[in-house]
Amino acid sequence: MKRLEAMLEDAINDSFEESSYDESRLSKLETKWKRFLASSVSSKHRLMDEQEKIKGLISDISHQTKTPIANILLYAQILQEKETDPALVPIVENIREQSEKLDFLIRSLVKASRLECEALILQPKNQPIMPCLMAAAAGAREEAAKKQIEVIVEETEASACFDRKWTEEAVGNLIDNGIKYSPVNSRIQVSVVEYQMFAAVQVADCGIGIREDEQAQIFERFYRSRDVAGEKGVGIGLYLVREIAARQGGYVKVKSKHGEGSSFYFYMAK
């Protein structure tokens, strides 16, 4: 048992070597253990190679699609400004909308893929939450103004351990989601709830709410509720929120009643 314990310890420290070269059962076990570790190392290297290939592919997709989509959006804008034929105006508008949707989809997929294959590493650190909330809210106020929705951020002195850039992205997604499904002249309330080991950013809206049987599915990639099938969106925003929370030691949950709005909670460790 002592030898087995030493073998496991050496394997953890990546320093295992066979020491028994006879016909004993222990020697046979050491040989198999060595073969197993060699196989594991080989698999690890293959996995690392595959991740590097995926990183390269993601980078290529991001780089190669950026210019064509930007050009399509530019030409659509030019057409929109010059086109006066009533029959063609809605077609040009549809081209612009679909181009924006494609641009958003590709950017979202690139972000999700980088997180999944760890091409981007989150770097959480202890810091105040308020600046992150203010930046996320500021990025959403233009869309909110179009629907005359007020985004209110409650003052807080709470701190937590999080990656500023990606947490701002996650909170921004939650605010955008609330704006998208809330009625005109309503409000989005952003606040922080503190617990002993976590701080939770709460984003409460006055939207359509989420059916109870769908609440476990809304954080899945590309999932869209049957109640919002006609709305703009690709079903990846909440998936990104969940991934960001998980990769910095937190989690996300929702409280909602259909027809009465939703409250999303983005938990971060203290």
N, C-alpha and C positions, 0 to 999 in steps of 0.2 A: 504493500500500500504506500510506503514511503517512496519507493522508486516511481510508482505511478504518479504520485503527487509531484515529484521532482520533474518528471517528464512533462506534465501539464504546465508547470511553472516555466520550464525552458521553452515550451511551445509558445506561451504567451509573450515571452521576452525575445522570441525569434532566435533562440540560441540552442535548440535541441540537436544533439548528435547521438548516434548510437554508441553505447559503451559496452554492450554485451555481445560477444561474437562466439557463441557456442550453440549447442543444440537444445538449450533450455527454452521453456515456454516464454520466459521474460525476453529472451533474445528475439524470438519470433514476433512478439508483441511490439518490441522496439522497431523492428524492420517494417512492420505494417504501419506503425505510427509515423515513421519517417516518410513512407510512400504517401500516406494521407496528407501530411504537411506539404510535401512537394507538389502534390496535386492541387491543394488549396492555394498555394502561392502562384501556381500557373494560372488557375482560374481568376485570381485577383488581378494578375497582370493582363489577362485577356479582357477583363471587365474595364480596367483602366484604359486600355487601348480603344475599346468601344466607346467609352465616354469621351475620349479625345476626338474621335471621329464625329460623334454627335455634336460636340461643341463646334467643330469646324463647319459642319453642315448648317447648324443654326446661324452661325456667323455669316455664312454665304447667303442663306435665304434672306436674312435681315438686310445685308448689303445690296444684294442684287435686285430686291423688290422695292427698295426705298425710292430710287429715282423714277422708275416707270409709274408707280402709284402717284408720286408727287406731280408728275407731268399730266397724268389723267385728270387729277383734281384741278390743276391749273387750267387745262383746256376746257373742262366742264364749267369752270367759273367764267372763262372768257365767253363761252357759248351762252351762258346764262345772262351775261351782261348785254350781248349783242342780239340774241334771238328775240324776235317780236311776234313771230307767227304763233297765234294762240294754240294751234294744234301741236306745235313742237315744244312749247314751253314746259309742259309736264314731263315730256320725254327727257329733256335736258336736265330737269330737276331730279328725275329718277336716276340718271347717270351719275349725277353728283352724289346723291344719297348712297347709292350702291358702292361707289368708289370710296366714300368715307367709311362705310361699313367694312369693306375689304381691308382698308388701311388699319382700322381698329382691330380687326380679327387677327391680322398677321402680327401686329405689335403685341397683342395679348398672348398669342400662341408662342411667340419668341420668348416672352417673359416666363410663361409657364414652363416651357421646355428647359430654359436655363436653370430654373429652380429645381426641376425634377432631376436633371442630370448633374446638378451641383456645379454648373458652369459659373454660377454666381453664388458666392458664399455670403450669407448674412453675417453681420458683425454687431451683435447686440452689445450694448453697454448701458450702464446706469445713467439716466439723464431725465430732466423734467419732461412731462408729457405735453404741457400746454403749447409750446412752440410748434410741435408736430401737428396738433389739432388745428391751430390757427392757419398753418400753411395748407393743410388738406381742405379746410373750409374755403379759403381764399381761391383755391383752384376750381371750386365747384360753384362759386357765386354767379358766374356769368350764365351758366345753364339755369341756375335757380331763378335769376332775374327774368328769364324768358317766361317763366310760369308764375312770376310774382310770389315765389316761395322764399320765406325768410330762413336763413341758416343761422341758428343761435348756438354759440359755443360758451358753455358755462365755465367760469374761472375755476382753476384748480391748481394746487401746489404739489400735486402728486408726482412721484417719480417712479420709473420702472426700468427694467432691463430690456432694451429693444434696439433694432436697427432703424435709425431715423428715416432713411430714404424709403425703405420697403414698408415700414409701418404707415408712413404718410400715404403711400400708394394704396394700402389696404383700407385705411380710414376713408380716403378719397373715394374708393370704389363703393363703400357702404353709403356715403353721402350721395353719390351719383345715383345709386340704386334707389334711394329714398326719393330723390327728386323725380326720377323717371316715373315712378308709380304713385306719386302723391298728387292730389288735385291742385288746381290753381288756387292761389291765396291761402296756402297752408304753411306749415313750418316744419323744419328739421331741427331736432334738439340733440346737441352733442355734449356729452358729459362724461365724467369719470367716476366709477364706483370702486372704492378701495376695500380690499380684503386683507387678511393677515399675510398671505403669500402671493397674492395677485393684485393687479390693478386692471380694471376692465373699462375700456372705452365703450360707452353706450351711444348708439345712434338710433334715435327714435323718430319715426315718421308718421304721417297721417294717411298713409296709402291704403291700398286695397286689401292688405293683409295676406297671409299665406294659409292655405288649408292645412289642417293638422296632419293629414296623410302625406303631404308633400314636404313637410319641414325637414325630414331626414334626407331628402334628395336634392334640395336646392344648392348644396355646396359641391355637387358633382359636376364634372366638366361637361359643358354643353347642355345641361339640363335646363329646360324652360317650362314654367308652369303653364297649364292649359289656359289659365286666366289671362296670361299676357302674351299669347301667341301672336297677336296683332301689333304688339309694341316693338320698337327698335331694340336690338340687343342680340348677342350671340351666345349667352349663357356661360361665360367664362369668368366674369368679374368676381362672383362669390367663391368660385373655385380657387382663384388666386388669393383671396382673403384667407381661406382656410390653409393653403400651403404656406403662406407667409407666417401666419400665427404658429403653425406646427414647427416650422424650422427655426423658431427662436424660443421654443419651450413653452408656447402658449396654446390656446385653442379658441374657437369661436362657436357661439351658439345663438339661437334666435328664440324670441318669445313673440307670438303673434296669434291673433284671432281674425279669422276671415272677415273682411269688411271693416275692421277696426284698427288698421295700422300694424306696424311691426317695430320691434326693438331688437337690434343686433348688438351682441356683446363680444368685443375683441379683447381677449385676456392676455396679459403680459406678466411674466414673473417679476417679482420685486428684487 
